Each structure stands twice: as structure tokens, then as C-alpha cells.
Amino acid sequence: MRRILFQLTTLLFIFHLAACHRTNSLESLDQNTPDLAADSLAIHATLENWYNAMYKVDSTGILELLTPQFLLLEDTLPLSGTELVARLKKGGADVNWTAEFSEFRTRFRGEVAWTTLKNHETLFQDNGKKCEADFLETIVFVRHGERWLIDRYHATPIHRWTCEDE
């Protein structure tokens, strides 16, 4: 009985050490980036600037914030940067919409960062109707020199688009 108790105690101790080591190594993931606060602000600015360019259907502004390998995954439709621009142009610059971001959670690993957030979008139609949707989004950023560029953008609807009078 003592031997079994000793073996169980030894195993528990080993598991405890392994768990502590794993926790410490996970906590150090964010320490590979020199200035977390500045990089977090830069990532938020990249996202805001990208959305501002999309509001205006500014092709150059949209594409300059994306990596060449950029991929948007929304509604099971993968879009490259140029396909996204074409889709936005098809809708026209007269479409009025906004996006409100909340609950940012950003992690860094060297030259890569990923952010999860909530996005509440509002679309104002020509007929005056307002449509709204909520998304949970994950965005992968890659450092390019001093800038952070968007490499992947995945959006999952939490509340699908609904319009007034529907």
C-alpha cells in the first residue's frame, strides 16, 4: 500500500511540474514581442484603417494593409484581397455601413499576432432601413518591417443580418 501511495504521489508531483512548465511556457509566448502595448495599438490601427478604406472602397488603402497571401473567410466564401475589392466595388461606395469592435484579445508570437474580437456591423440601405449583424472574428497579423499586415480574417456570425421590418 505504501508503495502504491509513493508511486501515486510521485506521479502527481511529475504531472504538477509538467503543468507548471507548460503554463510558464505559454505565458512567455507574449514576451517574444518587444513592445506589447505599441504593437497592440498598431494592430488596432491596422484594423481601423482597413475598415476605413473598405467604407470608402479605396482599393489601394484596402490592399496595402494585407499580405499577398491574404484570405478572408466569411459565410464559407474564401476571398483574396483582390476578390474582396471587386466585391466591395460591386456594392459601390454609396453603401453606408459601420463596424464597432469590442472584446479584443490579442496574442503575439514573434512576427505573428492573432486577435479575436466581437464586431457589430450596421448597414444603412438606400430605402432608409437599417440592418445589423454581430460577428465573432479572428484575425491573423504578420509583422512586415514596422507595420502589421492582415494575413487571415475569419468571421463567424453570432447574429445573422436582420433588417428593420423583418
Number of C-alpha atoms within 10 A of each C-alpha: 6 7 8 9 10 11 12 12 12 12 12 12 12 12 12 12 12 12 12 12 12 12 11 11 11 11 10 13 13 17 14 12 18 10 10 15 10 11 19 19 11 16 25 17 13 19 19 15 15 20 17 16 18 20 19 17 22 17 17 10 16 21 21 14 21 21 19 14 10 20 22 20 16 15 10 10 8 14 17 19 21 15 13 18 19 15 13 18 16 10 11 13 13 12 14 14 15 14 18 11 17 12 11 15 12 19 18 21 14 14 13 17 23 19 19 19 17 21 22 18 16 19 19 15 14 10 6 9 11 16 18 18 17 21 20 18 20 20 19 22 26 21 17 11 8 8 13 25 26 27 23 19 20 18 20 17 16 14 12 12 14 14 15 9 7 5
